[in-house]
């Protein structure tokens, strides 16, 4: 079987007839209805979306075989996966997060930085998280300026490290945190 990709997460029960809140991680939220049965991370459970409607920031969905609130409550928190080969091809400069995770990260000069741990989006654009061999992880904008090259076949991303990262103030005075101290 091909690699599994997380496409949704089941939330709390909604109503009394087995519906749940469903957070999708697809460009089109309703795409989860077209991938066929969705599976749990361990592959032991299958779920098929019977109905779905849009809500504020999620879908309200029912699954075949789930008809009561009690059954729906037991599903809360389950992540739903689909085989990677069932997903549509990406456009140029578009990537599935799962394709990037684990890639080597190197500088534009070819020096190793670490490995890609995750891609995050906290509301202001995508962030690439890189784990160096030692020390804390790096969080950098996932933009063409900072990540000028993604080489999936070569198993690496090229990182143009920014000279300065806003918000870091290493010379702050203890009397005035956040302000530069006197020399």
C-alpha positions in Angstrom: 0.0 0.0 0.0 1.3 3.5 -0.7 2.0 6.0 2.0 -1.0 7.3 4.0 -1.8 11.0 4.1 -3.9 12.6 6.8 -6.9 14.4 5.2 -9.2 15.0 8.1 -9.8 14.8 11.9 -13.0 13.9 13.5 -14.2 16.3 16.2 -17.0 16.3 18.8 -20.4 14.8 18.2 -22.9 17.2 16.6 -26.6 16.5 17.5 -28.1 13.2 18.4 -28.2 11.3 15.1 -24.5 10.4 14.9 -23.1 13.5 13.1 -19.7 14.8 14.0 -17.6 17.9 13.4 -15.1 17.1 10.7 -12.0 19.2 10.1 -10.6 18.6 6.7 -7.0 19.3 5.5 -7.8 19.4 1.8 -8.1 22.4 -0.5 -11.7 21.5 -1.2 -13.3 20.4 2.2 -15.8 18.1 0.4 -13.0 16.2 -1.4 -12.9 13.7 1.5 -16.2 12.3 0.1 -14.5 11.3 -3.1 -11.4 9.4 -1.9 -13.3 6.2 -1.0 -13.1 4.8 2.5 -10.9 6.8 4.9 -8.8 4.8 7.4 -7.5 5.4 10.9 -3.8 5.8 11.3 -3.2 2.2 12.2 -5.3 1.1 9.2 -7.6 -1.0 11.3 -10.8 1.1 11.0 -12.5 2.4 7.9 -14.9 5.3 7.6 -17.1 6.3 4.7 -18.6 9.8 4.7 -22.4 9.4 4.1 -23.3 13.1 4.2 -21.5 16.3 4.8 -22.5 20.0 5.0 -20.5 23.1 5.5 -20.4 24.8 8.9 -18.4 27.8 10.1 -14.8 26.4 10.0 -15.5 22.7 9.5 -17.9 20.2 8.1 -20.8 18.5 9.9 -20.6 14.9 8.6 -22.1 11.5 9.2 -20.4 8.2 8.5 -22.0 5.0 7.3 -22.8 2.8 10.3 -22.7 5.6 12.9 -26.3 6.5 13.9 -26.2 7.6 17.5 -24.6 10.4 19.5 -22.8 7.8 21.7 -21.2 6.2 18.6 -20.2 9.6 17.3 -18.6 10.7 20.7 -16.3 7.6 20.6 -14.8 8.9 17.3 -13.7 12.2 18.6 -10.0 12.9 17.8 -9.5 10.1 15.2 -7.4 11.3 12.3 -8.5 10.0 8.9 -6.1 8.9 6.2 -6.1 8.1 2.5 -3.5 6.4 0.4 -1.1 8.9 -1.2 -1.8 7.6 -4.7 -5.5 8.4 -4.4 -4.8 12.2 -4.1 -4.6 14.4 -7.2 -1.3 15.4 -8.6 0.1 18.8 -7.4 0.8 21.8 -9.6 4.4 23.1 -10.0 5.6 24.7 -6.7 2.8 22.9 -4.7 3.6 20.0 -2.4 1.8 17.7 0.0 3.3 18.2 3.5 4.0 14.5 3.7 6.2 14.7 0.6 8.4 17.3 2.4 8.7 15.8 5.9 11.9 14.0 6.3 13.8 15.7 3.4 17.3 16.9 4.1 17.6 20.7 4.4 20.8 22.2 3.0 22.0 25.8 2.6 22.4 27.4 -0.9 26.1 26.4 -0.6 25.2 22.8 0.0 26.0 22.6 3.7 23.7 20.4 5.8 21.3 22.1 8.1 19.1 19.2 9.3 15.8 17.5 8.3 12.3 18.8 7.6 10.2 18.0 10.7 6.9 19.6 9.7 5.1 22.3 7.8 2.9 24.5 9.9 0.4 27.3 9.2 -0.6 29.4 12.2 -2.6 31.9 10.1 0.1 34.0 8.5 1.4 31.6 5.9 3.3 28.3 5.8 6.3 27.8 8.1 8.9 25.0 7.5 10.3 23.4 10.7 13.8 22.0 10.4 15.5 19.9 13.0 19.3 20.4 13.1 21.6 17.6 14.3 21.9 19.6 17.6 20.1 22.4 19.2 16.6 23.8 18.8 14.5 23.5 15.7 14.4 26.3 13.1 11.1 27.8 12.1 11.4 29.6 8.7 8.9 31.0 6.2 8.1 28.4 3.6 8.4 30.9 0.7 10.3 31.0 -2.5 12.8 33.5 -1.0 13.7 31.2 1.9 13.1 27.9 0.2 14.2 28.5 -3.4 14.4 24.9 -4.3 12.5 21.7 -3.5 14.1 18.6 -5.0 11.8 15.7 -4.1 13.7 13.3 -6.4 17.0 14.3 -4.7 15.4 14.2 -1.2 16.3 17.8 -0.2 15.1 21.3 0.2 17.5 24.2 -0.3 17.3 26.9 2.4 18.5 30.5 1.9 18.9 31.4 5.6 17.8 34.9 6.3 20.5 37.3 7.7 18.2 38.5 10.5 15.0 37.1 11.9 12.5 39.7 13.2 11.7 39.4 16.9 15.0 38.1 18.0 16.7 40.6 20.3 19.8 38.9 21.8 21.2 42.1 23.3 18.3 43.2 25.4 19.0 45.0 28.7 17.8 43.2 31.8 16.2 46.4 33.0 14.4 46.9 29.7 13.5 43.5 28.2 12.9 43.8 24.5 15.0 46.9 24.1 18.7 47.1 23.1 21.0 47.7 26.1 23.8 50.3 26.2 27.1 49.1 24.8 
